C-alpha cells in the first residue's frame, strides 16, 4: 500500500495517451544553456535511507535532461540534515557521467531536518564552484518538507537574489512548506520525485523559456489539472470505554466513561495546475489502417496492433489475399437452430473476412445467400463491384428463424446460385465455383444427395461450423480437408486464413497432395508432457495427416513415440491409406518416464528413414518433432546428422524453453515453431503443413540419405544414381554375394555395381515414376 501511495502523491488528471506523450517528451528533453544547478538533498532521518536513494535516482535522471559541460550546465550537490555538507562543488566534475557517478556514491548521513540552516548556508557561501552572477542559478531542493525550523525568511532572501528554486517532494511530502520554498509561480516550480520522467519534463518546461533552448518543433508547454497529496497522521475519538478512577478517600473507587483516541493516516488533497511539454507523436497522424491501434515508442517510432486478418504490412494492410480467381458464394444458415446470436456471428465473420480480403475494389465475384425453410439470394453473385456497397448489403441481412433445410438449400444453390449476368457470361463460366456453407444446426433433411448434386454441377463445397457439426459438414463437402470446425466464437475468427487457403485450393488440393514425401512424426510421450497433453499431440498428428494423400506413390507417413527410449509405432511402408494411418494413430499408448529427444532423432535416422524400412530414394524427407522441450540437451548432434543426410528436422515445441537450445536443434528459425500452450497448437497447423510442403517441393539429392545398404557407396549420375557395393549386390546392395556359387539373383550380371535410374527401381521409387509421368 505504501508503494501505491508514494506513486500517488501527485497525479496529473489527463488521459493515458497524454501521460504517454508527457513521459516520452520527458525522456528526450535536454537543456543546453549556460546554467549553474545545485542539488540540495534532504538526508535526515525523516526521509530514511530508502527515500534518500530515490532522491539520488531522481537527481541522476534530471542530469540526463541537462547538457553537462564546463561551458554549459554545471552541477553541484549539498546534502543537509542537522548540518549542511558539500558533497561536490559545481566545478568538481566536467562530464555528465562523472556527476552521475558521484551522485551514486553519496552516502546517507541522517540527523534532524534543518532546512532553514541549509538555505542560510547557501546565502552565506553562494553556489560553491559556480560562475559569476550573469549565469542563471537554479536550486533544486529535494525534501519531504518537514523542517524543524522556520524556512520562510531564508527562502524569501534566496528568491530576492534571483535564484530560481524548485521544491521537489519525496516520500509523503508536506506540500504547504514546499509551496513556501518554491519560486513564483509555485505551480511551475513544484515537482514530485516519485515520477522522475514527469518531473524531468516539468523542470524543462519551466526552464525552456527563457533559460533553456526552445523546445523541439511541434512541441509546446501545456497546462494540465493535477492533484498533489499529503499523507497526514491525525487523531480521532473512537468512542468511550468504562474506566475506574480513585478518590482521596480510602477504599473509594468509582466507575466512569473515558474517551478512547486512535491515530489515523489520511490523504489531504491539494488541487493545482501542472505545466508539461507535450510533443506530437507518430500516432497523431493515425498511420494504422483498418481499425489497427497505434502504440507509440517514444516520439519517433510506433507499431500497429492489427485486427485479425490484417497485418499484411506494418500499417495493418489486408493480410489475406486470394491469389486465385473464383466465383464465391456464401450460404448462411438463418434457421431457428442457429439462433439469432449465431447468425449475427456468421455475419460478423463474413464481413471481417471480406474486409481483410479486399480493398476498395472487389477482385472476385462475391454473392451471399441465406436459408431456413426457403432460400433467398439477397446479394447476387457479382452484384457489387466495391467493398463499401457489399458491406452495406451484408449489414442489411436479417435473421429469419425457420427450419434447418440444408439439403434443400444446396439443391437450390446448385441450380440458381451461379446464374451469370449476360455481360460477363463468357468470362464467368470459366471460373471455379466455390460455395462456403456456414451452419451451426443439424439439417432436418438429407444433405448427402443434395451435396452430390452440387458437386456434379462442378461446385467446390467448403463447410464451416462448430465441432459437433464435423460429421455432417464432412458429408456435405466430401472430404475433411474442405471442412473447418471451430471450438468457440473467437476461434471462428482465427480460422480466416484457413478459409482463404481452402478457397484457393479448388482444383489444387491443400496439403502436399501432388508432392512425394516421406514424413515421420516423433511425439514426446514422457511424463513431462503428461497423458492429457499427449492425447492433444496425438490428435494434432491425426488431423495433420488429413492434409496428405497417403499411398506408396505420394506421401508415406511413419510415427515414432519416445520417452527415455524411442519406439516405432508404424514405419513408412506399413500403411498405404489415410484410414489405416488414422486408425493406427488412435491406438498409440502413452509411455511416461523421462524424455530423450536425442534418442528419438537417432532412432529416426537409423531405424525409420532407411531404405530397409520403406524410405524412397528421390523423395524429400521430413521429421516433425513434437515436444515440451524436455531432454533437448543431447538432440542437437543427431538433428545435425539428419540434416547432413538431406532429412529436414522440423521442431514444434510447446511451453517455456530456452530459444537458443531449440535453434541448435532446429538449425534455423524457419524450422522452429514455439507454441505457448497445447490448446494453441491447433492454430499453428496450417503454418506447419505449409512449411513441410515447401520442403516437399524443394530439389532432391538422390544420394541423400544414402539409399545403398550395407556400406554401399551412392554415386550420382545425370537424373539417376547407382550403388557401388562391396560383398553385396542388387540395386541397393541388398543381396549378399555367396562365394563359389552363382549369384542369388540371376537377372543381375556378376558385377560389384550396376547403374540404375530411378525409373527402374520399381520397388523403391514408384513415387519418382509418378512425378515424371506428371
SVG drawing of the C-alpha trace seen along z (x, -y; Angstrom):
<svg xmlns="http://www.w3.org/2000/svg" viewBox="-40 -41 77 114">
<polyline fill="none" stroke="black" stroke-width="0.4" points="0.0,0.0 2.8,-2.4 4.3,-2.0 1.0,-2.8 0.6,-5.9 4.1,-7.1 3.3,-6.8 0.0,-8.7 1.5,-11.7 0.9,-13.7 -1.5,-12.9 -2.0,-14.7 -5.6,-14.4 -5.4,-13.7 -5.9,-10.6 -3.4,-7.7 -2.5,-8.8 -1.4,-12.3 0.5,-10.7 2.4,-8.7 3.2,-11.8 4.4,-13.6 6.7,-10.7 8.1,-10.3 8.8,-14.1 10.5,-14.0 12.9,-11.3 14.0,-13.5 14.4,-16.8 17.8,-18.4 18.7,-21.9 21.9,-23.2 22.1,-26.8 24.8,-28.2 23.4,-27.2 24.6,-26.6 22.4,-23.8 22.8,-23.0 21.0,-20.0 20.1,-20.3 19.3,-16.8 17.4,-16.1 19.5,-13.4 17.6,-13.5 16.1,-10.5 12.5,-11.6 13.5,-10.8 15.2,-7.5 17.6,-5.5 15.1,-4.2 13.7,-7.7 17.2,-9.1 18.2,-6.5 15.1,-7.5 16.2,-11.2 19.6,-10.2 17.9,-8.3 15.8,-11.4 18.8,-13.7 20.6,-11.3 17.6,-11.3 17.5,-15.2 21.1,-15.1 20.1,-13.3 17.9,-16.3 20.9,-18.7 23.7,-19.1 26.5,-19.0 29.7,-20.7 32.1,-23.4 30.7,-26.0 27.1,-25.0 25.4,-23.3 27.4,-22.8 26.1,-20.7 26.9,-20.6 25.3,-18.9 24.8,-19.6 23.3,-17.1 21.6,-18.5 20.2,-17.2 21.4,-18.6 24.1,-20.5 24.7,-21.1 27.5,-19.1 29.0,-19.9 29.2,-16.6 30.8,-18.2 31.0,-21.7 29.9,-22.9 33.4,-22.9 34.3,-19.4 33.1,-17.3 33.1,-18.3 31.0,-15.4 27.6,-14.0 29.0,-10.5 31.3,-11.9 28.4,-13.8 26.1,-10.8 28.7,-8.5 29.4,-11.0 25.6,-11.2 25.5,-7.3 28.4,-7.3 26.8,-9.8 26.2,-8.3 23.1,-8.9 24.1,-10.9 20.9,-11.1 20.0,-13.7 17.3,-16.3 15.8,-18.3 17.3,-21.8 16.2,-23.1 16.4,-26.7 20.0,-26.3 20.9,-24.7 19.3,-27.7 21.3,-30.2 24.5,-28.2 23.8,-28.9 23.0,-32.5 26.3,-32.8 28.6,-30.7 26.8,-31.1 26.9,-28.3 30.2,-26.6 32.3,-26.5 29.8,-28.5 30.3,-31.2 29.5,-34.9 26.0,-36.2 25.4,-36.5 24.8,-32.7 21.3,-31.8 21.4,-29.9 19.0,-27.0 18.5,-25.5 16.7,-22.1 15.6,-21.2 14.6,-17.5 12.8,-17.0 9.7,-15.8 9.2,-19.4 9.1,-18.5 11.6,-21.1 12.5,-21.5 12.9,-25.3 11.4,-28.2 12.2,-28.4 10.1,-31.4 12.8,-34.1 15.8,-32.4 13.6,-31.2 12.4,-34.7 16.0,-36.0 17.1,-33.4 14.4,-34.5 15.4,-38.2 18.9,-37.2 17.2,-35.9 18.0,-32.2 15.3,-30.0 14.1,-27.5 12.5,-24.2 10.9,-22.3 10.7,-18.6 8.6,-16.4 9.8,-12.9 8.2,-10.2 5.0,-11.8 5.6,-15.5 4.3,-18.4 3.3,-20.4 2.5,-23.6 6.1,-24.0 7.4,-23.1 5.0,-25.6 6.7,-28.3 10.2,-27.2 9.4,-27.2 9.8,-30.2 6.8,-32.1 4.5,-30.9 4.7,-27.8 2.7,-25.5 5.5,-25.8 8.3,-25.1 6.8,-22.2 7.7,-18.7 7.4,-15.2 10.4,-12.9 8.3,-9.7 7.8,-10.0 11.2,-11.0 10.2,-11.2 7.3,-13.5 9.5,-15.7 12.2,-16.0 9.6,-17.2 8.3,-19.7 11.7,-21.1 12.5,-21.5 9.0,-23.0 9.6,-25.8 13.2,-26.4 12.5,-26.2 11.5,-29.9 13.7,-31.9 16.6,-29.9 17.0,-26.7 17.0,-26.4 13.5,-26.4 11.6,-23.1 11.7,-20.9 9.5,-21.7 5.8,-21.0 6.4,-20.7 4.6,-23.1 4.2,-23.7 0.6,-23.0 -1.2,-23.4 -3.0,-20.4 -5.1,-20.0 -3.2,-18.0 -3.6,-17.0 -0.9,-16.8 -1.5,-14.7 -0.1,-14.7 -0.3,-11.8 -1.0,-13.2 -1.4,-11.5 -4.4,-12.8 -6.1,-11.7 -9.8,-10.9 -12.1,-9.9 -13.2,-6.4 -15.7,-6.3 -15.8,-5.9 -14.9,-2.9 -15.5,-2.2 -12.6,-3.2 -12.0,-3.3 -11.0,-6.4 -9.8,-6.6 -10.6,-9.3 -8.8,-10.8 -11.0,-8.9 -9.6,-5.4 -11.1,-2.5 -13.3,-4.7 -13.2,-3.9 -15.8,-4.9 -16.6,-3.8 -16.5,-6.5 -16.6,-6.8 -13.2,-7.7 -12.6,-8.8 -10.7,-6.3 -8.5,-8.0 -6.8,-6.4 -4.4,-7.7 -5.3,-7.6 -3.4,-8.4 -5.4,-10.4 -4.6,-11.8 -5.1,-15.6 -5.6,-16.7 -4.2,-20.0 -5.7,-20.7 -3.3,-22.7 -2.0,-23.0 1.0,-21.3 2.9,-22.6 4.3,-20.0 5.9,-19.9 3.9,-17.8 5.3,-16.8 3.5,-15.3 4.0,-11.6 3.9,-9.5 0.5,-8.1 -1.1,-11.6 -1.2,-11.0 -3.2,-7.8 -0.9,-5.6 -2.7,-2.3 -5.3,-1.3 -8.4,1.0 -9.1,0.4 -5.5,1.0 -4.3,-0.6 -1.2,-2.7 1.2,-2.2 3.9,-5.0 7.5,-4.0 9.0,-7.4 8.4,-10.4 9.6,-9.0 8.7,-5.3 5.5,-3.3 3.9,0.1 0.4,1.1 -1.7,3.7 -3.8,5.1 -7.2,6.7 -7.3,10.4 -6.9,10.8 -4.8,7.6 -1.1,7.1 0.0,7.6 2.4,4.7 3.3,2.6 0.2,0.4 -2.4,3.2 -3.0,3.7 -5.2,6.6 -3.3,9.8 -5.3,12.2 -5.3,12.2 -7.0,14.5 -4.3,15.5 -6.9,17.2 -9.9,16.2 -13.2,17.8 -16.9,17.2 -17.5,17.2 -21.0,17.7 -21.5,17.7 -24.5,19.8 -25.6,18.6 -27.8,20.7 -30.6,18.4 -32.8,21.1 -34.0,21.2 -31.4,23.9 -28.5,21.5 -30.2,18.8 -30.0,15.0 -26.7,14.9 -25.1,17.5 -26.5,15.8 -25.0,12.4 -21.7,14.1 -21.6,15.6 -22.5,12.1 -19.6,10.5 -17.2,13.3 -18.3,12.8 -17.8,9.0 -14.4,9.3 -13.2,11.9 -14.2,9.9 -12.8,6.7 -9.4,8.4 -9.5,9.9 -10.4,6.9 -9.5,3.3 -11.9,0.8 -12.4,2.8 -13.6,6.4 -11.1,8.6 -13.6,11.5 -17.3,12.1 -19.0,12.5 -22.5,13.4 -24.4,14.2 -27.4,16.5 -29.3,17.4 -31.7,20.2 -34.1,21.8 -37.3,23.4 -36.6,21.5 -33.6,20.0 -33.0,16.3 -30.1,14.7 -30.2,11.1 -26.7,10.5 -26.4,11.9 -23.0,13.1 -21.0,10.2 -23.7,7.6 -21.3,5.4 -18.1,4.1 -16.8,2.3 -16.3,3.3 -18.4,0.5 -21.6,1.4 -21.0,5.1 -20.6,4.4 -23.8,2.3 -25.7,5.1 -24.3,7.7 -25.4,5.4 -28.9,5.4 -29.3,9.2 -32.0,10.2 -32.5,13.4 -35.5,15.4 -35.6,18.4 -37.4,21.3 -36.5,24.9 -32.9,26.1 -33.2,27.5 -29.6,27.5 -30.1,30.2 -32.8,28.1 -30.6,25.0 -27.7,26.8 -30.0,28.1 -31.3,24.6 -27.9,23.0 -26.7,25.7 -29.5,24.6 -29.8,20.9 -26.8,19.6 -24.4,19.1 -26.5,17.8 -24.2,15.4 -25.1,11.9 -25.3,11.5 -22.4,9.0 -19.9,11.3 -21.4,14.7 -18.5,15.8 -15.9,14.8 -17.5,16.1 -18.4,19.6 -14.6,20.4 -14.1,19.6 -14.2,22.2 -17.4,22.0 -16.9,22.1 -19.8,22.4 -18.9,21.7 -21.6,23.1 -21.8,21.5 -24.1,23.5 -24.4,24.5 -27.5,26.5 -28.1,30.2 -30.0,30.4 -33.7,31.6 -33.4,33.0 -30.9,35.2 -27.7,33.5 -25.9,36.3 -27.9,36.4 -28.0,32.6 -24.3,32.3 -23.6,34.9 -25.8,33.0 -24.0,29.7 -20.6,31.4 -22.0,32.8 -22.6,29.2 -18.8,28.6 -19.4,26.7 -16.5,26.8 -18.0,27.0 -16.4,25.8 -18.2,26.2 -17.8,24.1 -19.4,24.9 -18.8,25.7 -17.1,29.0 -20.4,31.0 -21.2,30.3 -18.0,32.1 -19.6,35.3 -22.4,33.5 -20.1,30.9 -17.7,33.7 -20.7,35.4 -21.5,32.1 -18.0,31.4 -17.0,35.0 -13.6,34.5 -12.4,33.4 -9.8,31.1 -12.8,29.0 -14.3,28.7 -13.5,26.1 -14.7,26.6 -14.1,24.1 -14.2,24.6 -15.6,21.2 -16.7,17.9 -13.2,16.3 -11.8,19.5 -14.1,18.9 -12.3,15.6 -8.9,17.4 -9.9,19.6 -10.0,16.8 -6.5,17.6 -7.5,21.3 -10.7,20.4 -8.6,18.3 -6.3,21.2 -9.2,23.6 -10.9,21.3 -7.8,21.2 -7.2,25.0 -10.0,25.6 -8.5,27.7 -5.2,27.7 -5.9,29.7 -4.5,28.3 -1.5,30.0 1.1,31.7 -1.3,33.7 0.8,33.8 4.2,33.9 6.1,37.1 7.1,37.0 8.4,39.4 7.2,37.9 7.9,39.1 6.3,37.7 8.3,38.1 6.0,37.5 7.1,36.9 5.1,39.3 7.1,38.7 5.8,37.8 6.9,34.2 4.1,33.9 1.5,35.9 -1.4,38.0 -3.9,35.2 -1.3,33.3 -0.1,36.4 -3.7,37.0 -3.7,33.5 -0.4,34.2 -1.9,37.4 -5.0,35.6 -2.7,33.0 -0.8,35.7 -4.0,37.3 -5.6,34.1 -2.3,33.2 -2.3,36.5 -5.7,35.5 -3.7,32.9 -1.8,35.6 -2.6,38.1 -1.3,41.3 -0.2,44.0 3.0,45.6 3.3,43.1 2.7,39.8 3.1,39.5 4.3,42.1 4.0,41.5 5.8,43.0 5.1,42.5 7.6,42.7 6.8,42.1 9.5,41.7 10.4,41.1 13.8,42.4 13.7,44.7 12.1,44.4 9.5,46.8 8.4,47.1 4.6,47.2 4.5,47.8 7.1,47.5 6.9,45.5 5.8,48.5 3.4,50.0 0.1,48.2 -0.9,47.4 -4.2,45.4 -5.4,42.5 -7.9,44.6 -5.3,47.1 -2.9,44.4 -5.7,42.6 -6.8,45.8 -3.3,46.7 -2.7,43.2 -5.8,43.7 -4.3,46.8 -0.9,45.2 -0.3,45.5 1.2,43.0 4.6,44.1 5.6,41.9 9.1,41.7 11.8,39.1 12.3,37.7 15.3,38.0 14.7,36.1 18.2,37.0 17.4,40.8 14.2,40.2 16.1,38.4 18.9,41.0 16.1,43.7 14.5,41.8 17.9,41.6 18.9,45.2 15.6,47.1 12.9,45.1 14.4,43.0 16.2,46.0 15.6,48.0 15.1,51.1 12.1,49.5 10.4,48.2 12.2,44.8 12.2,44.0 15.2,42.6 14.4,39.4 11.8,38.3 12.1,35.5 12.2,36.5 10.9,34.6 10.8,35.4 8.5,33.4 9.5,33.5 6.6,32.6 7.8,32.0 7.5,29.9 11.3,29.3 12.3,32.0 15.6,33.9 16.7,31.4 20.3,31.1 21.6,34.1 19.4,33.5 21.5,31.0 24.1,33.6 21.6,36.2 19.5,33.3 22.6,32.0 23.3,35.6 19.8,35.9 20.1,32.5 23.5,33.5 21.8,36.6 19.1,34.5 16.4,35.0 14.7,31.8 14.2,31.6 11.1,29.5 10.8,28.7 7.4,27.9 7.9,27.0 5.0,26.3 5.8,24.3 8.6,22.2 12.0,23.4 15.3,21.5 15.2,20.4 19.0,20.9 18.8,24.6 15.8,25.0 17.6,23.2 20.6,25.5 18.2,28.5 16.1,26.9 19.1,25.4 17.1,22.3 14.2,20.2 12.3,21.3 12.0,24.8 11.1,23.9 7.6,23.3 7.3,22.2 3.8,22.6 2.8,21.1 0.2,23.8 -1.2,27.2 -4.6,25.5 -3.0,23.1 -1.2,25.8 -4.1,26.3 -3.8,22.7 -0.3,23.4 -1.3,26.5 -1.7,24.5 1.7,22.9 3.4,26.2 1.8,28.0 2.7,25.1 6.4,25.3 6.5,29.1 5.0,28.7 7.6,26.1 10.3,28.7 8.4,31.4 8.7,29.1 12.5,28.5 15.1,30.2 16.1,33.7 19.6,35.1 19.2,38.8 22.1,39.9 20.8,38.2 20.0,40.0 22.2,42.9 19.9,45.4 22.6,48.0 22.6,50.7 25.4,52.5 28.1,49.7 27.3,49.3 28.5,46.0 25.9,43.9 27.2,42.3 25.1,39.6 24.6,39.7 22.5,37.3 19.0,37.8 19.9,41.1 22.2,42.8 24.0,46.1 25.2,48.1 28.7,49.3 28.7,52.5 31.4,54.5 30.5,58.1 26.9,57.3 24.9,56.9 21.5,55.7 20.3,52.1 20.8,51.2 23.4,53.7 20.7,55.7 21.8,59.3 25.0,60.9 27.3,62.4 27.8,66.1 31.3,67.2 31.8,70.1 28.1,70.2 26.2,68.3 24.6,65.1 21.2,65.4 19.7,63.0 20.4,64.4 18.8,61.3 21.8,59.3 25.2,59.5 28.0,60.7 29.5,57.3 30.1,55.3 27.8,52.4 25.1,51.7 23.8,48.4 20.1,47.8 17.9,44.9 15.1,44.1 12.5,45.2 13.9,48.7 13.6,49.0 10.1,50.5 10.1,51.4 11.7,48.3 11.0,45.5 7.4,45.6 6.9,42.1 9.5,40.8 7.9,42.6 4.6,40.9 6.2,37.4 7.9,37.9 4.6,39.1 3.0,35.9"/>
</svg>
